[in-house]
Amino acid sequence: MVQALRWVATNFGGPEVLEQIEVGVPEPGSGEVMIGVRAAGMNPADYKHFSPGQDPKLLPLTIGYEVAGVIAAIGADTEIASGGGAVGDAVIAFRVSDGYSSALNAAAADVFAKPETLTFPQAANLLLVGTTAADVLDVVAVSKGETVLVHGASGGVGTSVVQQAVLLGATVIGTAGDRDFAAVRGFGASPVAYGPGLEERVRLAAPGGVDAAIDTVGVDEAIDVSLALVGDRRRIVSTAAFGRVKRDGFQIVGGSVPRSGPFRAAARQSILDLAAAGKLTVPIGQTFPFSAAPRAVETLQGKHPYGKLALVI
């Protein structure tokens, strides 16, 4: 049994409901891997998991879906998903449910060798956004030579969508705030400012038209502009605008969509392969010590520097 520190939500609300506890992590059984966590990835899904209005019987809730670290122990007759695996190997685990932990056990099928091209904070933030991006690009069938509009191109998912769409040979136009234009350009997209007049700015940036639109923010502006620019609504997809799907007939991805889970699970290795080849990266905006999880979540909920956030141990 290994003693570990873990952040849990003892109530529903904001960062103030988080509490650090000590837990015992048992020796991993067959098909399991114990990971000494070096970095925990941070995503909006983390704080949405303990947002107000849920059943109190669910409490306390563990938090965090992806980590990077080293193998501390491995079960008998067990290999990690990418093959092999030995104590001391650097790995990524996704999807887990208790990522805000100093150590945890994960199913070996969810553990992969960490690409040497990525730091631990980058690796801990690779797979949730990377597989989501692969999902949306597959749903709208983006191909070489097409023009794709990406709403929220400077966000976590948006940044991965831009990189993967460019690798597919697409021309990418990405909405962003002025302060993030250089970052969006750096990944190969043409940035346009969101806000009033967005449709006209996109038309100027794409005189040949837009073939597909990917919304990662969920605001009405993104959906309205996508509907105005893309003739085939099957080629519009959102990760967040669930309230408008029935009315407007575009596509969505996520936990409520049966294909999304299996697709993303199967896409993990290909995302890791792209990262290992130096073709896909994760910009990090800020890291926080593990003890500062509430402050980190508060930053995650607000406006923060360009790039992903991570808890580091």
C-alpha positions as CSV (number, residue, x, y, z in Angstrom):
1,M,0.0,0.0,0.0
2,V,1.4,3.4,-1.0
3,Q,0.2,6.6,0.7
4,A,-0.8,9.3,-1.7
5,L,-2.3,12.8,-1.6
6,R,-5.5,13.4,-3.6
7,W,-7.8,16.3,-4.2
8,V,-11.5,15.6,-3.9
9,A,-14.7,17.8,-4.1
10,T,-16.5,17.5,-0.8
11,N,-19.5,19.5,-2.1
12,F,-20.7,21.0,-5.3
13,G,-19.6,24.5,-6.2
14,G,-16.3,26.3,-7.1
15,P,-12.7,25.8,-6.1
16,E,-13.6,26.3,-2.4
17,V,-15.1,22.9,-2.2
18,L,-11.8,21.1,-3.0
19,E,-10.1,19.3,-0.1
20,Q,-6.8,17.5,-0.1
21,I,-6.9,14.1,1.6
22,E,-4.5,11.2,2.1
23,V,-5.4,7.9,0.6
24,G,-3.9,4.4,0.4
25,V,-3.2,3.2,-3.1
26,P,-3.0,-0.7,-3.1
27,E,-0.5,-2.7,-5.1
28,P,-1.8,-3.0,-8.7
29,G,-3.4,-6.2,-9.7
30,S,-3.2,-8.0,-13.0
31,G,-4.1,-5.5,-15.8
32,E,-3.3,-2.5,-13.6
33,V,-0.4,0.0,-13.3
34,M,0.5,2.2,-10.4
35,I,1.7,5.7,-11.6
36,G,3.7,8.1,-9.6
37,V,2.2,11.3,-11.0
38,R,4.5,14.1,-12.2
39,A,1.8,16.3,-13.7
40,A,-2.0,16.3,-13.9
41,G,-3.7,17.8,-16.9
42,M,-6.4,20.4,-16.4
43,N,-9.6,20.7,-18.5
44,P,-12.9,22.6,-18.1
45,A,-14.5,19.1,-17.6
46,D,-12.7,19.0,-14.3
47,Y,-14.7,21.8,-12.6
48,K,-17.8,21.0,-14.5
49,H,-17.6,17.6,-12.8
50,F,-18.4,19.2,-9.4
51,S,-20.6,22.1,-10.5
52,P,-23.7,22.9,-8.5
53,G,-27.0,21.2,-8.9
54,Q,-26.0,17.5,-8.7
55,D,-27.0,14.6,-6.4
56,P,-25.3,14.9,-3.0
57,K,-25.1,11.1,-2.9
58,L,-22.3,11.3,-5.5
59,L,-20.0,13.1,-3.0
60,P,-17.1,13.1,-2.5
61,L,-15.9,13.3,-6.1
62,T,-12.5,12.6,-7.4
63,I,-11.2,14.9,-10.2
64,G,-9.0,14.8,-13.2
65,Y,-9.0,12.7,-16.4
66,E,-5.4,12.6,-17.5
67,V,-1.9,12.4,-16.0
68,A,1.7,11.9,-16.9
69,G,4.3,10.3,-14.6
70,V,6.4,7.2,-14.1
71,I,5.4,3.6,-13.4
72,A,5.8,2.9,-9.7
73,A,4.5,-0.7,-9.9
74,I,2.9,-2.9,-12.5
75,G,0.6,-5.9,-12.0
76,A,1.6,-9.5,-12.8
77,D,1.5,-10.5,-16.5
78,T,0.6,-6.9,-17.5
79,E,1.7,-4.7,-20.4
80,I,0.7,-1.1,-21.0
81,A,-1.4,-0.2,-24.0
82,S,1.6,0.8,-26.1
83,G,3.5,-2.4,-25.2
84,G,5.9,-3.4,-22.5
85,G,6.1,-1.3,-19.4
86,A,8.5,-1.4,-16.5
87,V,9.0,0.4,-13.2
88,G,10.5,3.8,-13.9
89,D,9.1,4.2,-17.4
90,A,7.6,7.5,-18.2
91,V,3.9,7.2,-19.2
92,I,0.6,8.9,-19.9
93,A,-2.7,7.7,-18.6
94,F,-6.0,8.7,-20.1
95,R,-8.8,8.2,-19.3
96,V,-8.6,8.1,-15.5
97,S,-11.0,9.6,-12.9
98,D,-8.7,10.6,-10.1
99,G,-5.9,12.5,-11.9
100,Y,-5.5,15.1,-9.1
101,S,-3.5,12.6,-7.1
102,S,0.2,12.1,-6.3
103,A,-0.2,8.4,-7.1
104,L,-2.9,6.3,-8.6
105,N,-3.7,2.9,-10.1
106,A,-4.9,2.9,-13.7
107,A,-6.1,0.2,-16.1
108,A,-3.1,-0.8,-18.2
109,A,-5.3,-0.4,-21.3
110,D,-5.3,3.3,-20.6
111,V,-1.6,3.7,-20.1
112,F,0.8,4.6,-22.9
113,A,4.5,5.4,-23.2
114,K,5.2,9.1,-22.9
115,P,6.7,10.7,-26.0
116,E,10.1,12.0,-25.3
117,T,9.2,15.2,-27.3
118,L,6.8,16.3,-24.5
119,T,7.5,17.5,-21.0
120,F,5.3,16.0,-18.2
121,P,2.9,19.0,-18.1
122,Q,2.5,18.8,-21.9
123,A,2.1,15.0,-21.9
124,A,-0.6,15.3,-19.2
125,N,-2.6,17.6,-21.4
126,L,-2.2,15.8,-24.7
127,L,-4.9,13.2,-25.0
128,L,-8.2,14.7,-23.9
129,V,-7.9,17.6,-26.3
130,G,-6.1,15.6,-29.0
131,T,-8.7,12.8,-29.2
132,T,-11.5,15.4,-29.1
133,A,-9.9,17.2,-32.0
134,A,-9.5,14.0,-34.0
135,D,-13.2,13.2,-33.3
136,V,-14.5,16.5,-34.7
137,L,-12.3,16.3,-37.7
138,D,-13.4,12.8,-38.5
139,V,-17.1,13.7,-38.0
140,V,-17.0,16.5,-40.6
141,A,-14.6,14.5,-42.8
142,V,-12.0,17.2,-43.4
143,S,-9.7,16.4,-46.3
144,K,-6.7,17.9,-48.2
145,G,-7.4,21.1,-50.0
146,E,-10.5,22.1,-48.0
147,T,-11.0,25.2,-45.9
148,V,-12.1,24.8,-42.3
149,L,-13.3,27.4,-39.9
150,V,-12.3,26.6,-36.3
151,H,-14.1,28.6,-33.5
152,G,-11.9,29.0,-30.5
153,A,-8.7,28.2,-32.3
154,S,-6.6,29.4,-29.4
155,G,-8.3,27.1,-26.8
156,G,-7.0,23.7,-25.7
157,V,-9.2,21.7,-28.2
158,G,-9.0,24.4,-30.8
159,T,-5.2,24.4,-30.8
160,S,-5.1,20.7,-31.4
161,V,-7.8,20.9,-34.1
162,V,-5.7,23.5,-35.9
163,Q,-2.6,21.4,-35.8
164,Q,-4.3,18.2,-36.9
165,A,-6.3,20.0,-39.7
166,V,-3.1,21.5,-41.1
167,L,-1.5,18.0,-41.1
168,L,-4.5,16.8,-43.1
169,G,-3.7,19.4,-45.7
170,A,-6.6,21.8,-45.0
171,T,-6.5,25.6,-45.0
172,V,-7.6,26.7,-41.5
173,I,-9.2,29.9,-40.4
174,G,-9.4,30.3,-36.7
175,T,-11.3,32.7,-34.5
176,A,-9.4,34.1,-31.5
177,G,-8.8,37.2,-29.4
178,D,-6.2,39.6,-30.7
179,R,-3.7,38.7,-28.1
180,D,-3.6,35.1,-29.4
181,F,-3.2,35.8,-33.1
182,A,0.5,35.1,-33.1
183,A,0.0,31.7,-31.5
184,V,-2.8,30.8,-34.0
185,R,-0.5,31.8,-36.9
186,G,2.3,29.8,-35.4
187,F,0.3,26.6,-35.8
188,G,-0.5,27.4,-39.4
189,A,-4.0,29.0,-39.3
190,S,-5.2,32.4,-40.4
191,P,-6.6,34.2,-37.3
192,V,-9.8,36.3,-37.4
193,A,-11.2,38.2,-34.4
194,Y,-14.5,37.0,-32.9
195,G,-17.2,39.5,-32.2
196,P,-19.6,41.6,-34.3
197,G,-18.8,41.3,-38.0
198,L,-17.3,37.9,-37.7
199,E,-19.1,36.5,-40.8
200,E,-17.8,39.2,-43.0
201,R,-14.2,38.8,-41.7
202,V,-14.3,35.1,-42.4
203,R,-15.7,35.7,-45.9
204,L,-12.8,38.0,-46.6
205,A,-10.3,35.5,-45.3
206,A,-11.9,32.6,-47.3
207,P,-13.0,34.1,-50.7
208,G,-13.4,30.5,-52.0
209,G,-15.8,29.6,-49.2
210,V,-15.8,27.4,-46.1
211,D,-16.2,23.7,-46.5
212,A,-16.6,22.8,-42.8
213,A,-16.9,24.5,-39.4
214,I,-15.8,23.2,-36.0
215,D,-17.1,25.0,-32.9
216,T,-15.2,24.4,-29.6
217,V,-16.8,27.3,-27.6
218,G,-20.6,26.8,-27.8
219,V,-21.7,30.4,-28.2
220,D,-24.5,31.5,-30.5
221,E,-22.1,33.6,-32.7
222,A,-20.1,30.6,-33.6
223,I,-23.1,28.5,-34.6
224,D,-24.8,31.4,-36.4
225,V,-21.7,32.2,-38.5
226,S,-21.1,28.5,-39.2
227,L,-24.7,28.1,-40.5
228,A,-24.4,31.1,-42.7
229,L,-21.1,30.0,-44.3
230,V,-21.4,26.2,-44.6
231,G,-24.1,24.9,-46.9
232,D,-24.1,21.3,-45.6
233,R,-25.1,21.2,-42.0
234,R,-23.6,17.7,-41.6
235,R,-20.2,19.5,-42.0
236,I,-20.8,21.6,-38.9
237,V,-19.9,20.1,-35.6
238,S,-19.8,21.5,-32.0
239,T,-18.2,20.2,-28.8
240,A,-20.4,22.5,-26.7
241,A,-23.6,24.0,-28.3
242,F,-25.8,21.1,-27.3
243,G,-28.9,23.3,-26.8
244,R,-29.1,24.2,-30.5
245,V,-28.6,20.8,-32.1
246,K,-32.3,19.8,-32.5
247,R,-33.3,23.1,-33.9
248,D,-30.4,23.6,-36.3
249,G,-29.5,20.1,-37.4
250,F,-25.7,20.2,-37.1
251,Q,-23.5,17.6,-35.5
252,I,-22.2,17.2,-32.0
253,V,-19.5,15.1,-30.2
254,G,-19.2,14.2,-26.6
255,G,-20.3,11.8,-23.9
256,S,-23.9,11.8,-25.1
257,V,-22.8,10.6,-28.6
258,P,-22.3,6.8,-28.7
259,R,-19.5,7.0,-31.3
260,S,-17.4,9.5,-29.5
261,G,-16.1,7.4,-26.6
262,P,-14.9,4.4,-28.7
263,F,-13.5,6.7,-31.4
264,R,-11.4,8.7,-28.9
265,A,-10.2,5.6,-27.1
266,A,-9.0,4.1,-30.5
267,A,-7.4,7.5,-31.5
268,R,-5.1,7.7,-28.5
269,Q,-2.1,5.9,-30.0
270,S,-2.3,7.9,-33.2
271,I,-2.3,11.1,-31.3
272,L,0.7,9.9,-29.3
273,D,2.5,8.9,-32.5
274,L,2.0,12.4,-33.9
275,A,3.4,13.9,-30.8
276,A,6.4,11.5,-30.8
277,A,7.2,12.5,-34.3
278,G,7.1,16.2,-33.4
279,K,4.0,16.9,-35.4
280,L,1.7,17.7,-32.5
281,T,2.5,19.7,-29.4
282,V,0.7,21.1,-26.4
283,P,1.4,24.8,-25.5
284,I,1.5,25.2,-21.7
285,G,0.3,28.6,-20.3
286,Q,1.0,28.0,-16.6
287,T,1.8,25.3,-14.1
288,F,0.9,25.2,-10.5
289,P,2.3,23.2,-7.6
290,F,0.0,20.3,-6.6
291,S,-0.8,22.0,-3.3
292,A,-2.3,24.9,-5.2
293,A,-5.1,23.0,-6.9
294,P,-7.9,25.3,-5.8
295,R,-6.0,28.4,-7.2
296,A,-5.3,26.5,-10.4
297,V,-9.0,25.6,-10.8
298,E,-9.9,29.2,-10.2
299,T,-7.5,30.2,-13.0
300,L,-8.9,27.5,-15.2
301,Q,-12.4,28.9,-14.8
302,G,-11.3,32.5,-15.8
303,K,-9.2,34.1,-18.4
304,H,-5.6,32.7,-18.3
305,P,-2.4,32.9,-20.3
306,Y,-2.5,31.2,-23.7
307,G,-2.0,27.5,-23.4
308,K,-3.0,24.6,-21.1
309,L,-2.7,24.5,-17.3
310,A,-1.1,21.7,-15.3
311,L,-0.6,20.7,-11.7
312,V,2.9,19.5,-11.1
313,I,4.4,17.3,-8.5
